[in-house]
Amino acid sequence: MSAELRKINRPLLVRANNSDPAADGKVVGRDAIDGLVGRFADNLAPVNGSENAAWLGDRILDLCWKDSTDEWMLIENRELSREIALDAQRTAEAEAGARK
């Protein structure tokens, strides 16, 4: 998705969670974004055995384009992203093997 967002080439704003009073529209890199956004677990009470579920750490990003009033929420799905990356790798390897 990040490649597609870069193609659009517009400033994308991420709403910082309430714990960052210094959030003021400054540009941040991908390494700094983790401290600004919420996590899926932030708004959930643990339910029998779900305390260690991998998805609890997935990020929630409230986004909008600069100079736009349209906002949307993006919820990360790290498990699905890993599966898609593995599938793409397997496909590339199979195609490379077929060319030999």
ABEGO torsion letter per residue (X at the ends): XAAAAAAAGBBBBBBBBAABAABAGBBBBAAAAAAABBBAAAABBBBGGAAABAAAABBBBBBBBBGBABBBBBBBBAAAAAAAAAAAAAAAAAAAAAAX
